[in-house]
Amino acid sequence: MNTLKAFSEKEHAYHAYQARQNFLREQQSIQLEFDDLRAEVEQARADAEQERAAKEQERAAKEQERAAKEQEWVAKEQARADAEQERAAKDEALAEIARLKRLLADQPEPSDPETRS
């Protein structure tokens, strides 16, 4: 009976050992799967951050382009205003010249100083 009891204890120990090994393998598989999922999540976060950064960079480039166009428009508008001001000054000068010519034409001719008295 001693032999049977020893054999039974060894079998029981073997089954306990096998159960522990199965549990450890299962835990290791769970841990590996968890690590894979964590890596996928981290990769997805990195991809999302990279995409967000690219969109932000694109938005900044568009904003810079818009600002450049606005600055160009302001420069053209200033040039147009300068030309308009120059034209107005020229028209004013021409009007003054025409007025002075009319004044000269309306004045009587000065007579000779010898024939005056």
DAMOSUL-V489052 format. One record per backbone hydrogen bond with DSSP energy under -1.0 kcal/mol. CO is the residue of the C=O (numbers start at 1). NH is the residue of the N-H. E is the energy in kcal/mol with one decimal. If there is no record, write none. Layout:
{{CO;NH;E} {CO;NH;E}}
This chain:
{{1;5;-2.8} {2;6;-2.5} {3;7;-2.8} {4;8;-2.5} {5;9;-2.5} {6;10;-2.5} {7;11;-2.5} {8;12;-2.5} {9;13;-2.7} {10;14;-2.7} {11;15;-2.6} {12;16;-2.2} {13;17;-2.8} {14;18;-3.0} {15;19;-2.5} {16;20;-2.5} {17;21;-2.6} {18;22;-2.7} {19;23;-2.7} {20;24;-2.7} {21;25;-2.6} {22;26;-2.6} {23;27;-2.7} {24;28;-2.6} {25;29;-2.6} {26;30;-2.5} {27;31;-2.8} {28;32;-2.7} {29;33;-2.5} {30;34;-2.7} {31;35;-2.8} {32;36;-2.4} {33;37;-2.5} {34;38;-2.6} {35;39;-2.5} {36;40;-2.3} {37;41;-2.5} {38;42;-2.6} {39;43;-2.5} {40;44;-2.6} {41;45;-2.6} {42;46;-2.5} {43;47;-2.8} {44;48;-2.6} {45;49;-2.7} {46;50;-2.5} {47;51;-2.6} {48;52;-2.5} {49;53;-2.5} {50;54;-2.3} {51;55;-2.4} {52;56;-2.5} {53;57;-2.4} {54;58;-2.4} {55;59;-2.7} {56;60;-2.5} {57;61;-2.3} {58;62;-2.4} {59;63;-2.4} {60;64;-2.4} {61;65;-2.4} {62;66;-2.7} {63;67;-2.4} {64;68;-2.3} {65;69;-2.4} {66;70;-2.5} {67;71;-2.5} {68;72;-2.4} {69;73;-2.6} {70;74;-2.5} {71;75;-2.3} {72;76;-2.4} {73;77;-2.7} {74;78;-2.4} {75;79;-2.4} {76;80;-2.6} {77;81;-2.5} {78;82;-2.6} {79;83;-2.4} {80;84;-2.5} {81;85;-2.5} {82;86;-2.5} {83;87;-2.6} {84;88;-2.4} {85;89;-2.4} {86;90;-2.3} {87;91;-2.7} {88;92;-2.4} {89;93;-2.3} {90;94;-2.7} {91;95;-2.4} {92;96;-2.2} {93;97;-2.4} {94;98;-2.4} {95;99;-2.3} {96;100;-2.5} {97;101;-2.3} {98;102;-2.1} {99;103;-2.2} {100;104;-2.2} {101;105;-2.4} {102;106;-1.9}}
